Amino acid sequence: AHAVDADTESGRTAPWVASALVLGPSLAETVAETGPLPATAVIWITLDVARALVPLHDAGLAHQSVTPGNVLLEPGGPALTDLAISKAALTTSAAPPADDVFQLGNTAFYAATGRSPWHGCPVAMIAAGEESGEPDLAGCPPALLPTLKACLTADPGLRPTAAEVLTMLSGVAGQRPRSWLPGTITARFDEYREFPPEPAPVHRTRFPYLRRPPSRLNLC
């Protein structure tokens, strides 16, 4: 999601970043409710997330949290949110960009199949270098298989860069279709355009931060 304002250095307050609010469900929520997505939708989600990673990696940073819960869906395409930026992200011990590519492979496979490449381990919990054995890519759409297999390679040095993922998938993606998501998903966008939903009175009393905010911004 696009950042619209930030204060990470003044010291007057805790560091914060305000990003444009994405009015759509997460990929995790969508797959859990409607099942795996068509191959075309997954290809475009993977392309757009890789495109979001390229400038970040060019700046020497890694997102560190490319998970289905951090990919939000909108009619025009997905948005990658919750950059795990911190002091650690600016040090040499920070996660390398290759780990983002690994997480992208996990996320794309989950979107296409509804499961993790490693059975028994939730996709959001798999960290690069901590997986065991070879990934089970059964059920992966053929058009995605070579790219995801490369992204999930155990050796970080053999994984493609985010820019190379773009190149690998651009040849099979073609032109983005006007309806790139199933109707069961696009029908829900109207619900999100009515943000913010009014919380139940009991929640307004117990949790004041749930009251209707004055602007459509995410503060993180």
N, C-alpha and C positions, 0 to 999 in steps of 0.2 A: 504494500500500500504506500502511496506517496506521502512523504513527510511534508507537513505544511509549516511547522515551526519547531524549535528545539532550544533548550538551554542545558548544555552539558558541561560548561566550563566556568560560569560566572561565580559559582559558589554561594549564590544568594539562596538557592533552594536545592533540594535533591535533584540530580540530573533527570531531565524529562524530555520526551519527544512526543509531539502531537502529529498524528497521521490522519489522512482522510478516512472517514468511516466507510467500510465496505458493507453494503446492504445485501448480504447474501449468506447462505449457509456454508459451513466448512465442508471440505471434501470428506472428512471423517464422518460428520453427521449425515451427509448425503448418501454415502455408501452404506452406512449402517441402516438407514431408513429405506432406501430404494434398491440396494444391491449394487453389484459391479456396473461400471459405466461402459458404454460402447467403445470400441477401439479408437474411433475417430475422436471422441471426446477426450480420451486419455492422452492421445498423441498431442492434442492442442494444449492440454493442461501441462504436459511435460515440456513442450516447447516454450510456453510462456513463463513457466517457473525457471527454466534454464536461462531464458532471456533476462529475467530479473536478477539472476545470480552473476551474470557476466560483468556488469560494472562494479559490483561489490568485490568480486575476485580481482578485477583489474586494480582496485584500490588497495589490495593486499589484505582484505578482510574475508571472513567466512561468516555465513549466516548462523550456523551451528544448530539450527532447529528446523530443518526442512521436513516437516511431518504433515500427515493428512489434516491434523487439527489446525495447522497454520497456513493452509491453502484455502482461501475463501473464494467462492464462486459468484460471479456476476454475469449478466447477459453478454457483456463485451469480452469476457475472458476472466481467468483466475487472478487473484492477487495474493502475493506472498507476504505474510505479516509476521510480527513478533521477532524481529531481528534480535538475536541474543547478544547484543553489543554491550560490552562492559570493558573495564580496564584489561581484563584477560584477553579480550579480542584484539587489543593493540600490542600484545606481547608476542615474543617468538614462540611461546608455549601454547598459543591459541590453536584451535582446530584448523587444519589446513583446508583449502578449498576442495581438495579431493574428497573430504568427508561429506561435504555438501552434496557432491555428485552421488556418492553412495546413498545418502538419505533420499535423494531425488529418485534413484532407482527403486528403493523400498516403497516410496510413496506412490510412484506410478504403477508398480506391480499391484499394490493394494487397491488402487482405483480400478484396475482392470479385472481383478479376481476376487476382491473382498477378503483377502487373507494376506498374511505375511509370507515372504519367501522362506522364512524359517519357521516351521510348524511349532506351535506352542508358545511362540514369543510374540507379543503384541508389536505391530509394526512400529509404533511410536517409541518403543523401548529399545530398539536395536540401534546400537552405536557402532560406527565403523571400527573394525579391529576387535570387536567383542563378540561377533557372531561365531558360531561353531559349525564346521562342515560346509558343504556346498549348498547354495540356495536351491530350493525346489521351484523351478519356474514353470511347472506344468500348468497349462491353462492360459499362459501368456499369449496374447494375440501375436501372430507371426510377424506383423509389421513392426511390433515393438521389441520383439525378442532379442535381436542383435544388440540394440542400444542398451536395454536393461541388463543384459548379461555383461556387457562391458562396464556399466556403472557399478555393478555389484562384485566386480573382481576384487579378490582379497588384497592384492598388492596395489596400494594407492598410486604408485608410479605408472601402473598400466591402465588406470581409469581414464576415460576421456575428460577433457575440460568441459566446463559448461558451454563454451563456445563450440566445441566439437560436438556436443550433444545436439546443439541447434543444427549444425550441418548434417548430422546423421539422420535427423528426423525431418528436415525440410524437404528432402527428396521424396518422402512417402506421404507427407501431410497434404500436399497440394494447396488449393485455396480453401481458406476457412469457410465452412458452410454457414449459411445464414442461421440455421438452427443446429448449433453444434452440441447442444445438450438435449437429452430426452425431455419430452413435454411434461413428464411427472416432476421434473426438477424446475423447469422454467416457470411452471404454474405457481411455484412458491415464491417467486421474486416479489410479487405484489404484496405478500405478507411483510416482507422485509422493508419495503418502501414506506410502510406505515410506522416505521421506527420513530420514537421509542415506544414500545408497547407499555401500557399502563400496568405496573405491578399490582398485585393484590393488596388491599388496604393493610393487611397484617404485615406484609413485607415492607410497605412504605413506612410503617411505624418502627419496625425493628431495624431496618436498614435504610437510613436516610439517603445513602448514595444511590439508591434505586429510583429516586424521584426524577422526573423528566429533566434532562440536562438542557441548558440553554443553547447548545450548538451541537452539530453533528461531528464531533471529533473524538478520536480515541486518545486518551492520555495514558502513556505507558512509561 
